[in-house]
Amino acid sequence: MTGTIERTKRGDYRRFQAISTRWMDNDVYGHVNNVVYYSWFDTAVNRLLVVNGLIDIHDGKTIGLVVETGCRYFSPTAFPDEIEAGVRVAHVGTSSVRYEIGLFRNKEQEAAAVGYFVHVYVDRDSKRPVPVDEKMRGFLESLKT
């Protein structure tokens, strides 16, 4: 990735997914551990794709593999915070997509954390890249900012 990850606001995102923190998400320092944020990124994006009928995680011929990821933390989250993950798309390539996710705590307007990951879509069996199909491409384009 080039450049820095800047703090964003709710209005910078097209879709939101609700995520409840769990007691076990807190670490010994009393806040959500950094590795949990990556799980939230993955959950928010994949839930959006599954509920919109764009991927079949069990039997689909195409799967998305994460090939790059990053996160910047601005303020802590902790159980029992309610998180809303804002999802947008920064770039759609031939077989790849860069998703950007903002994590918003308890209806706050500024993101507590901002991250991204890049999926490369591949054939489930061969693991070779495949083009993003037109249905998915249309949906992803609608998430661009």
N, C-alpha and C positions, 0 to 999 in steps of 0.2 A: 504494500500500500504506500502511496505517496501522500505527503501532507499529514496534517494532524486531524484528529477527530474532535470536532467542535461540539459544544453543548447545544442542544436543540430544544425547541418548544413543541407543544402538542400540535399546533397548526402545521408543522413541518411533515406530518405523516398522513397517509391516506386511509389506513385501516388500523384497528386496535384489537388486541386480544387480552382478555382479563386473565391474570395469573394470581393465585393466592399463595402467599408465603406459607411455609410450614415451620413448625417448631424446630425441626431438624436442620433447616437451612441456616440457622444462626451458628456462628462459630464461638470459640472461647472468648472472643473479643466483644461479643454481644451484637454483632451485625451479620448480615447474610454474607457468606463466604464467596469470594470472587468466582470460584468455579461454577457456582449456581447460576450466575448471570449467563454463562454460555449455554447452559441447559435451557434457560428461559428464551434465549435467542432462537435456538433450534425448535423449541416447542411452538413459539409464536408463528414462525414462518411455516413450519410443516403443518400445523393445525389449519392455517389459512389455505394452504394448498389442498389438504385432504377435504375440508368441508366444502370447498368450491369444486370438488370433483376433478382436480387437475393431476393428482397422483394417486396411485393405488399402492400403498406401502406393502401390501402382502403379495399381490399377484401381478403388479404392473411390470411391463417390459423395461421401463425406464426408471432409474433412480437418480437422486441427486447426491453427490459426494462433496463434502466440505473440503476445500483445498486451501483456504486462507481465512483467517479470522483475526479480529482485534476488538479491544474494548477500552474505553476510558471512563473512569469513575469520578463523579462529581460530588455526590452526597450519599451517605450510607442508607441502606434499607435494613429492616429487621422484622422478624415476626412480631406482631400480626399485621404488618403492612399489606395493603392491597396494591398490586402492581398492574398497570396497563402497559402493554408492549405495543408501541406504535411501529408499524412496518411500512417501509417504502422501498422502492427499487431505484438504484442509482444507475445501473447499466445492464442491458441485455445484449449478450453476444450471440454467436452462432450456437454454442452449446453451454454457455455459462451465464450466470446471473449474480450480480452483487446486490445483496439485501442489506439494508441499513435499519437498525432497530434502536428505538429510544425507549428506555424504561422509566415510567412515570409512577411515582409513589403517592398514594392517597390523594388522587385528583390534583396533584401539583402541576403547574404549568410548564416548569422546566424539568428536563430529564435528569434523573439521578445518575444514570449511566447511558452511554451511547456506544453502540458497537456495530460491527458489520461481519458478514461472512459471504464467501463466494461459493456457490454451488456449481459444479460441473455436472451436467446431466449425461449419464452413460447408460449403455445397454446393461441390464442386470446381470446377464451371463458373461459377456465378454469383457465388461468394464471399459469398453471403448467409448469415447465421446459420441453423442448423437445430437442432432440439431433439436433445439427447443421447438416443439410443435406449435402450430398456429393458434390453437385454442389457449395454450399456456402463454404464448407470446402476447396475445391480446390482453390477457389478464395482467401479466407483468407490466406491460406498457401503461395500464391504467393505474398502477402503483407508483409510477415515476413522479418525481417532484419537479 
